[in-house]
Amino acid sequence: MISSLANAENDGAPIGAEEMFAMCLIIYLAGNTTTSSLVSNGLYLLAQHPDQQARLAATPEAVPNAVEELLRYESPVQWTSRLTTVDVEMYGQVVPGGSRVMMLLAAAHRDPRVFDDPNTFDVFRRPRRHLGFGDGVHRCVGAPLARLEGRVALEVIFERVPHFRLAGEPERLHISTERGLASLPLAV
């Protein structure tokens, strides 16, 4: 795959080194670590909210919806950046074209104008407007696979271990690009 990218062209010109690096990083992160962070963040939240855990264990058909709430409430990707192509005015401020801007997806997921009671974790919420996979032309192409992996992981875990609790403090990953856990001690 990387060899194909190395030989790829965009409008007849080779892909630049910076764009190539960004694509390789996205393939690595999106294909591996973000999905495991989705599952570990989810288990951590469910261990912290035993009422939600019990409701989900009793209602396995709600797992796909729970995955969406996990993506909203504790998304593995908390921010993204873009380069403006033209001047943009937002809330009375002008962002000049050519500026690098950072969007805090985690903040957007807690916006009360979009989500009712946004600071409450609710596996039965219908959060279909979250930005856990981005939006527009930059929307994650692996979103369907990530949703499937998250759903299957939670279904199998609940089938085998319907009740679990924290057995210690988890250790967070120490990387800026992802919110996830390096370890999650659980007891069954």
N, C-alpha and C positions, 0 to 999 in steps of 0.2 A: 504494500500500500504506500509506504513512504517513497519507494522508488518511483511509483506512478506520480506521486505528488511532485517529486523532484524534476520530473520531465513534463509536468503540466504547464499549460500556458493560459493566460487570461487575455483575451482580445489579441492573440498572436504574439504576446510578449511573455517571457518566462516569469514565473511567480518569484517575487523578491524574497530575500532571505528572511526578512522580518515577518512577512505573511506566511512563509513556509514554517517558521518556528511556531507561530501562533496556531496554525492548523495542526501541527504535530502535538502541541500541548493540549489542544482541545480534544483530539482523538484519544490521547492518554487519559486525561481527566474525565471526560464524559463517558468513556467506555469502561471505566474501572472504579475510580475512587468515589465519584459522586453517587453512584448507585449503592456502594457499601455504606457511604455516609447517610444516604436516605434511610436505609434499613436501621443502622445503629442509632441515628437520631430518633427514629420512630420508636424503637424499643425503649430508649431512654425516656422519651415523653410518656409512653404507655406505663412504664414502671413508676413514673412520678405522678401519674393520674390513674390510680387503680380503678376508679369508677369507669373511666373511658375504656380501660383494658377489659374489664368485665363485660361491658356492653358490646365491645367488639368481639370478644370470645363467644358471646351468646348469639351474635348476629354476623356470621362469617360472610354473608352476602354484602355487607357494608365495607369490606376490606378495600375495594377499589376507591370508594369515596374517602376512606381513611387515608389512603395514599395521597390523594389530592390535598387533604387537610395538612398532612405532614409536609408536603411540598410548600404549602403556604406558610405554615406556622414556624417551621424550622428547616427552611430550604438549604440544601448543601451549598448552593450558589447564592451568596448574599449580596453580591454586587457585580456590575459589569461596566465596561467603559466603551465609549464610542468617540468618534472624531466628527465634529460638526462640519458640514460641507458649505453651509451658508450661515449668515447671522441669524440667530434665533432669539426671540424675546419670550421670556417666561416670567410671570409675576413681576413685571416692571423692570426686569434685569435683562440686558442684552448679552448673549454669549456669542462672541465673534466666530465667524466661520474659521475652520482650521483649529479650533480648540478641542482639547481632549476633555471629555466630561465623564464623570463617574455617576452611575445611577445606583442608589442603594435599594436593591430589591427587597431587602428585609424590612425597610421602612415602608415601602409601598404595600407590603403584605399586612401591615398593621394600620392601614389608612381607614379610619372610620367612615369616610365618604364612600368607600367601596365595600367594606366588610362590616356586617353587624357585629358588635362586641368583638373587635379584632384581636384583643389580647387574651381571649379565652380559647383554649384548645378544645375542639369539639369534633370528634371523628365522624359525626353525622351532619356536619356543616356541608353545604354544597358550594365549595370555593372554586368555581370553574374559571374565575377571572384572574387567578394568580399568575405571577410571572416566573414561576420556578424553572421554566424552560425558555425564558425570554419571550420575544414576540417579533412579528414581522419577518423580514428576510433573514434575520439572525436567530430565528427560533431554532432550538436544538433539534437536529434531525433525528437524534436518538431518543426523543421523548416517548414514542410508543414502546420502545424496548425497555426503557427505564421504568415506565409505569408497569409493564408486564413483570419485570424482575422484582420490583417492589411488592406487587400484589402477590406473586407466587411465594416470595420469601415470607411475607407475613402469614399467608394461608398455611404454609407448611409449619411455621413456628407455632401458630395457634392450634393446629391439629395435634402437634406433638407435645406442646407445653402451653396449655391454655392460661396458666397463671405463673407469673414470675415477679420478682421484686429486686430492687437494688441490693447488692451485697457489698457495697463500698462506693467510693466516689469514682466516677469515670475520669479518664484523662482525655482532654481535648487535643485534636490535631493542632499543630503550631505552624499553620501555613495560611497565608493571606487570601488565597484563592478559593478556599473551601471551609465550610463549617461542618465539622464531623468529629468523630471520636477515635482516638488511638486505642483506647480500651474501655470496656463496659462490663464491670463485674455484676453478674446477675445470679440470683438464687432461684431455684425452682421448687 
